[in-house]
């Protein structure tokens, strides 16, 4: 495989602040080359959302974000017709011609991505939060890359197909028809070697001894049975920052873990780890 960045299967290699495994790099580049949505799963804190941000940065493209909620409907991603604002203006008559419906059409994130004059990266974040019909309702627009605004008759078609990154925390199964249209990748939690690389990106001045001690504590916590929420990469980065700011030397700490609440986020987990440390 060529190392030339013009190679359609080697456009993304991570960034200075976002280290990727070979498997994730290949998945991203295949999705870009095939013009297929990239569906990324993984436990919270594995960098799913950051992937889209860094992909846009690496390819020098704008990023459009669509944060999905439990109430989100697929049509909202295309456009919203603000009937309330039009009714208000018709009653009080202070906003010009209310017969111009186009003034009350607001494009959603997918509509913005499709109407953009050039290629963008579209992040559809946490798709599994929406109802079961949401992914199927997206299929047509993601396939044809065009839509019609019914109220005005305006047709919008993508000048260039956006790069679509879809994240999921695996809270519910997605329809098979939707999955077939995606390139899929599960982001494994970084092993100790990759995590050391990630930490050094954010803390380039960290010593080998401090890094080894921090990773020992961190992965020891993640191995603790029955934790409700295992500490993630971002929490490790914050914890090391707290240690540095407080001038704490891990090698001299006896008993307990400093700033444990930076790593663990529920009282049950803190209590369980504290009990194990005293045992």
C-alpha positions in Angstrom: 0.0 0.0 0.0 1.4 3.4 -0.9 2.3 5.9 1.8 1.2 8.8 -0.4 -1.6 10.7 1.3 -3.4 10.9 -2.1 -4.0 7.2 -1.9 -7.8 6.9 -1.3 -7.1 4.1 1.2 -4.6 6.1 3.2 -6.0 9.6 3.7 -6.3 9.5 7.5 -3.5 8.5 9.8 -4.6 10.2 13.0 -3.4 13.6 14.1 -0.8 14.9 16.5 -3.4 14.8 19.3 -5.3 11.7 18.3 -3.5 8.4 18.1 -5.3 5.7 16.2 -4.7 1.9 15.9 -4.0 0.4 12.5 -7.4 -1.2 12.6 -9.3 2.1 13.2 -7.1 3.8 10.6 -8.0 1.2 8.0 -11.7 1.4 8.8 -11.8 5.1 8.4 -10.0 5.1 5.1 -12.1 2.3 3.7 -15.3 4.2 4.6 -13.9 7.4 3.0 -12.8 5.6 -0.2 -16.1 3.7 -0.5 -18.2 6.8 0.4 -20.0 4.7 3.0 -21.0 5.9 6.5 -18.6 4.8 9.2 -20.4 3.3 12.2 -18.2 3.4 15.3 -19.0 1.6 18.5 -17.0 1.3 21.7 -17.4 2.0 25.4 -17.6 5.7 26.5 -14.3 7.4 26.6 -12.7 5.5 23.7 -12.7 8.6 21.4 -15.6 8.0 19.1 -16.7 11.6 18.9 -13.1 12.8 18.8 -12.5 10.6 15.8 -14.9 12.8 13.7 -13.3 16.0 15.0 -9.8 14.8 14.1 -10.8 13.3 10.8 -12.2 16.7 9.8 -9.1 18.4 11.0 -6.8 16.0 9.2 -8.6 16.3 5.9 -9.1 20.1 6.3 -12.9 19.8 6.0 -15.7 21.6 8.0 -17.4 19.5 10.7 -21.2 19.4 11.1 -22.4 17.9 14.3 -25.8 16.2 14.9 -26.2 15.2 18.5 -29.0 12.6 18.7 -31.4 12.6 21.6 -34.2 10.3 22.6 -36.7 12.7 21.0 -34.8 13.2 17.8 -36.6 12.4 14.5 -34.8 11.8 11.3 -36.8 14.5 9.5 -35.5 17.1 12.0 -32.0 16.5 10.7 -33.1 17.6 7.2 -35.1 20.8 8.1 -37.6 22.2 10.5 -40.6 24.4 9.5 -41.1 27.0 12.3 -44.8 27.4 12.2 -44.8 29.0 15.7 -42.6 31.9 14.5 -44.8 32.3 11.4 -47.9 32.5 13.4 -46.3 35.0 15.8 -45.3 37.2 12.9 -48.7 37.0 11.3 -50.4 38.1 14.5 -48.0 41.0 15.3 -47.0 41.9 11.8 -43.5 43.0 12.7 -41.4 40.7 10.5 -42.2 41.3 6.9 -44.1 39.1 4.5 -45.2 35.9 6.3 -46.3 34.4 3.0 -42.6 33.7 2.3 -42.5 30.3 3.9 -38.8 29.9 3.0 -38.0 32.4 5.8 -39.3 29.9 8.3 -37.4 26.9 7.1 -34.3 26.1 9.1 -32.0 23.4 7.9 -31.0 20.7 10.3 -27.4 19.2 10.5 -28.0 16.7 7.8 -29.6 19.3 5.6 -26.7 21.7 6.2 -24.2 18.9 5.2 -26.1 18.1 2.0 -26.5 21.8 1.1 -22.8 22.7 1.8 -21.0 24.0 -1.3 -18.1 21.5 -0.8 -17.4 18.3 1.2 -17.9 18.2 4.9 -17.6 15.6 7.7 -21.0 14.9 9.2 -21.0 13.5 12.8 -24.2 11.7 13.8 -23.4 11.2 17.5 -25.0 8.5 19.7 -27.5 7.2 17.1 -28.7 4.5 19.5 -30.3 7.1 21.8 -33.1 7.7 19.3 -36.1 5.4 18.7 -35.8 2.2 16.6 -37.3 3.8 13.5 -34.7 6.6 13.4 -31.9 4.7 11.6 -34.3 3.3 9.0 -35.7 6.8 8.4 -32.2 7.9 7.5 -31.5 5.3 4.9 -33.0 7.0 1.9 -31.3 10.4 2.5 -27.9 8.7 3.2 -28.3 6.7 0.0 -29.4 9.4 -2.4 -27.9 12.4 -0.7 -30.7 14.7 -1.7 -34.1 15.7 -0.2 -37.1 18.0 -1.0 -38.5 20.7 1.3 -42.2 20.0 0.9 -43.4 23.4 2.1 -41.5 25.3 -0.6 -40.8 22.6 -3.2 -37.1 23.3 -3.0 -34.8 20.4 -3.9 -31.4 20.1 -2.2 -28.8 17.7 -3.5 -25.3 17.3 -2.2 -22.6 18.9 -4.4 -20.2 16.4 -2.9 -21.1 13.4 -0.7 -20.2 14.2 2.9 -18.0 11.9 5.0 -20.5 10.5 7.6 -19.3 9.2 11.0 -21.9 7.6 13.2 -21.2 6.8 16.8 -23.1 4.3 19.0 -22.7 3.3 22.6 -24.4 0.0 21.8 -27.4 0.9 24.0 -29.8 -0.8 21.5 -29.4 -2.9 18.4 -29.5 -1.1 15.0 -31.6 -2.5 12.1 -29.8 -4.9 9.7 -30.8 -2.8 6.7 -29.0 0.1 8.2 -25.9 -1.9 9.2 -25.5 -3.2 5.7 -24.9 0.3 4.4 -22.2 1.1 6.9 -18.5 0.3 7.4 -18.3 -0.9 11.0 -15.5 -0.6 13.5 -15.5 -1.4 17.2 -12.9 0.7 19.0 -11.2 -1.6 21.5 -10.1 0.1 24.7 -6.4 1.0 24.3 -3.9 -1.5 25.7 -1.1 -0.4 28.0 1.3 0.4 25.1 -1.1 2.5 23.1 -2.4 4.2 26.2 1.2 5.2 27.0 1.4 6.8 23.6 -1.8 8.7 24.1 -0.8 10.0 27.5 2.6 11.2 26.1 0.7 13.3 23.5 -1.2 15.1 26.3 1.7 15.1 28.8 4.9 15.2 26.8 7.0 16.0 29.8 5.9 13.0 31.9 8.7 10.8 33.2 8.8 7.0 32.5 8.5 6.3 36.2 5.4 8.5 36.8 3.8 7.1 33.6 4.4 3.5 34.6 3.0 4.2 38.1 0.0 6.0 36.7 -0.8 3.2 34.2 -0.4 0.6 37.0 -3.0 2.3 39.1 -5.3 3.1 36.2 -5.4 -0.5 34.7 -5.7 -1.9 38.2 -8.8 0.1 38.7 -10.2 -1.0 35.4 -9.6 -4.6 36.5 -11.6 -4.1 39.7 -14.7 -6.4 39.6 -18.2 -5.0 39.4 -17.3 -1.4 38.7 -20.4 0.5 37.4 -18.2 2.8 35.3 -14.7 2.0 34.5 -12.3 5.0 34.2 -11.7 6.0 30.6 -8.9 7.6 28.7 -10.1 11.2 29.3 -10.3 10.5 33.0 -6.7 9.2 33.0 -5.5 12.4 31.3 -7.4 14.6 33.8 -6.1 12.5 36.7 -2.4 12.9 35.6 -3.0 16.6 35.2 -4.4 16.9 38.7 -1.4 15.0 40.1 1.0 17.3 38.3 -0.8 20.5 39.4 -0.8 19.2 43.0 2.8 18.1 42.9 1.9 14.6 43.9 4.6 11.9 43.4 2.8 8.6 43.0 5.9 6.6 44.0 5.7 8.2 47.5 2.0 7.7 48.0 1.3 5.1 50.7 -2.3 3.8 50.9 -5.2 5.1 48.8 -5.3 6.7 45.4 -5.0 10.5 45.3 -7.9 12.4 43.7 -9.9 9.1 43.2 -13.0 11.1 42.3 -11.2 12.2 39.1 -11.1 8.5 38.0 -14.3 7.1 39.4 -17.7 8.8 39.0 -20.1 6.9 41.3 -20.1 6.7 45.1 -20.6 2.9 44.8 -17.4 2.6 42.8 -15.4 4.9 45.1 -16.6 2.9 48.2 -15.8 -0.4 46.6 -12.3 0.6 45.7 -11.7 2.2 49.1 -12.8 -1.0 50.8 -10.5 -3.2 48.7 -7.5 -0.9 49.5 -8.1 -1.2 53.2 -8.5 -5.0 53.0 
